[in-house]
Amino acid sequence: MRRTSGFGIGLALLGLALAANAADRGSGHFRKGEVRLEVKYAIAVANEEDDGGDRTFVYLSDVPLDAAKIAGAFHASSAAEAQMGDGSAGYVRVCIDAEGGECGLYFSHNKPNASFNSSGYGEFKLQAAPAGRIAGRWVLAEPDDFFGETYDFDLVFDAAITPSPGKPLPADGGEPAKAYRSWIAAVAKGDLPVLRTLVGGDYNGWRIKSDDQDDVKAALKDLRDGTPVEAKVLSGRIDGDNAVLWVEGKDRDDILRRGRVLLQRDGGGWRYMEADLSNVEE
């Protein structure tokens, strides 16, 4: 029987550790008309905007981005936009699905302002990478035309995937789900005293608590149009005082809605902050 030296095992483990902790790398460019982004940085985050969290967002930018802040945000791209600063800067967000294919890119740039969505063009290919990392390249070598303005890109990335923070909630959603069920019941009944105790955040909080009854009526109508009358909790995650629930249910027009709800713990109780629900074809 052949013996393997501890030194050899140590070198192998060291090699794996170095591969797993390699620096994130991004290069290439994205051009739309006269606006050109030269990529200097790349980060990757697990994207949970769909229940299951089986997509990855890769951000390629010319300014450093904080992967942890983006991974922990309810709206990942809004968190990226907030990090652009006041100067000329931009990023490309590449969506990668569970099968390793592209699910679209989004380009955003400040000073000059430009934005663009695309999918299905060019050549996209992932490369072998250690567990917890993602690497690949997406190239559109021949410029394409979009309403009289050409664009092309060559995007190269190799980055560690930053997971969503926190831990799973119990199957029933725990205390955050109880608060959400109280919220949707109060929305259905138009029970303003209960809604005012459960609402959080500036937008919903200001409108529900407004002294102007027209503001309150408009807020209640908006909520009723998009909130399930009853909801099934599909899954949930808690991170400190923030909780995200994936829910589905039919609204008052019998339209099936599915998506995420953000709640925040305040003074021991959970408050409704916002929802991102979409219509679902049955």
Salt bridges, closest charged atoms under 4 A:
ASP24 OD1 - ARG133 NH2 3.48
GLU38 OE2 - ARG36 NE 2.39
GLU48 OE2 - ARG237 NH2 2.45
ASP50 OD2 - ARG55 NE 3.71
GLU149 OE1 - LYS32 NZ 2.72
ASP152 OD1 - HIS29 NE2 2.65
ASP152 OD2 - ARG31 NH2 2.69
ASP154 OD2 - ARG137 NH2 2.67
ASP158 OD2 - ARG25 NH2 2.48
ASP158 OD1 - ARG133 NH2 3.04
GLU175 OE2 - LYS178 NZ 3.24
ASP222 OD2 - ARG207 NH2 2.96
ASP225 OD2 - LYS221 NZ 2.78
ASP225 OD1 - ARG252 NH2 2.72
ASP241 OD1 - ARG265 NE 3.04
GLU248 OE1 - ARG258 NE 2.76
ASP254 OD1 - LYS250 NZ 3.85
ASP266 OD2 - ARG271 NE 3.13
GLU274 OE1 - HIS75 NE2 3.00
ASP276 OD2 - ARG260 NH2 3.12
GLU282 OE2 - LYS250 NZ 3.63
